[in-house]
């Protein structure tokens, strides 16, 4: 083994040991999804505004356009606070919450 390769291996081992110590100390943050990966966020439907709701009531007798929708967005640290409430890893999880909301209305 070359001396350069041995130095890299030692540096890698030292870095791994540092990560293990940091993890044991609770200093590492485990993210629910990789940064930039697609996740699903529930938000208000921009197509369901007052005029649309009133028109649908007149035409159909009820509002048929959903008030909230699930949209795919790239995961970022800004979404952590809403994780599990309005941000989900899969579309199915988001739509499950939307289904519950629809039944409650």
C-alpha positions as CSV (number, residue, x, y, z in Angstrom):
1,X,0.0,0.0,0.0
2,X,1.3,3.4,-0.9
3,X,1.9,6.0,1.9
4,X,-0.7,8.3,0.3
5,X,-3.3,5.5,0.4
6,X,-2.5,4.7,4.0
7,X,-2.9,8.4,4.9
8,X,-6.3,8.5,3.2
9,X,-7.4,5.3,5.0
10,X,-6.4,6.8,8.4
11,X,-8.2,10.0,7.6
12,X,-11.4,8.1,6.6
13,X,-11.2,6.1,9.8
14,X,-10.8,9.2,11.9
15,X,-13.7,10.9,10.1
16,X,-15.9,7.8,10.7
17,X,-14.9,7.7,14.4
18,X,-15.8,11.4,14.7
19,X,-19.3,10.7,13.1
20,X,-19.8,7.8,15.5
21,X,-18.9,10.0,18.5
22,X,-21.2,12.8,17.3
23,X,-24.1,10.4,16.7
24,X,-23.6,8.9,20.2
25,X,-23.7,12.4,21.6
26,X,-27.0,13.2,19.7
27,X,-25.4,15.8,17.5
28,X,-26.4,14.4,14.2
29,X,-29.8,15.1,12.6
30,X,-31.5,12.2,10.9
31,X,-33.6,13.6,8.0
32,X,-36.8,11.9,7.0
33,X,-35.8,12.3,3.3
34,X,-32.7,13.3,1.4
35,X,-32.5,17.0,0.6
36,X,-34.0,17.7,-2.8
37,X,-35.9,14.4,-3.1
38,X,-39.6,14.6,-4.0
39,X,-42.1,14.8,-1.1
40,X,-45.8,15.7,-0.9
41,X,-47.1,18.9,0.7
42,X,-50.7,19.6,1.4
43,X,-51.7,23.2,0.7
44,X,-54.7,25.3,-0.1
45,X,-56.0,24.8,-3.6
46,X,-55.6,28.0,-5.6
47,X,-58.4,27.0,-7.9
48,X,-60.9,26.9,-5.0
49,X,-61.5,30.5,-4.3
50,X,-64.8,32.3,-3.4
51,X,-66.0,32.8,-6.9
52,X,-65.5,29.1,-7.8
53,X,-67.2,27.9,-4.6
54,X,-70.2,30.1,-5.1
55,X,-70.6,29.1,-8.8
56,X,-70.4,25.4,-7.9
57,X,-73.0,25.9,-5.2
58,X,-75.3,27.5,-7.8
59,X,-74.6,24.9,-10.5
60,X,-74.3,21.7,-8.6
61,X,-75.8,22.5,-5.2
62,X,-72.4,21.9,-3.5
63,X,-68.7,22.7,-3.8
64,X,-67.0,20.0,-5.8
65,X,-63.5,21.5,-6.1
66,X,-61.3,20.4,-3.3
67,X,-60.2,23.1,-0.9
68,X,-56.8,21.5,-0.3
69,X,-54.5,19.6,-2.6
70,X,-51.3,17.5,-2.4
71,X,-48.5,18.7,-4.5
72,X,-45.0,17.3,-5.1
73,X,-42.1,19.5,-3.9
74,X,-38.4,19.0,-3.4
75,X,-37.6,18.3,0.3
76,X,-35.8,21.1,2.1
77,X,-35.0,21.8,5.8
78,X,-37.8,24.4,5.8
79,X,-40.3,21.5,5.6
80,X,-39.1,19.7,8.7
81,X,-41.5,21.6,11.1
82,X,-44.5,20.5,9.0
83,X,-43.3,16.9,8.5
84,X,-46.1,14.4,9.3
85,X,-48.7,17.1,9.5
86,X,-48.8,18.6,6.0
87,X,-45.6,17.2,4.5
88,X,-45.3,13.5,3.7
89,X,-42.9,11.1,1.9
90,X,-45.5,9.5,-0.3
91,X,-48.6,10.8,-2.2
92,X,-50.7,8.1,-0.5
93,X,-49.9,9.4,3.0
94,X,-50.9,12.9,1.9
95,X,-54.1,11.8,0.2
96,X,-55.0,9.7,3.2
97,X,-55.0,12.9,5.3
98,X,-56.9,14.8,2.6
99,X,-59.5,11.9,2.6
100,X,-59.9,12.3,6.4
101,X,-60.4,16.0,6.0
102,X,-63.0,15.5,3.3
103,X,-65.0,13.2,5.6
104,X,-64.9,15.6,8.5
105,X,-66.5,18.5,6.4
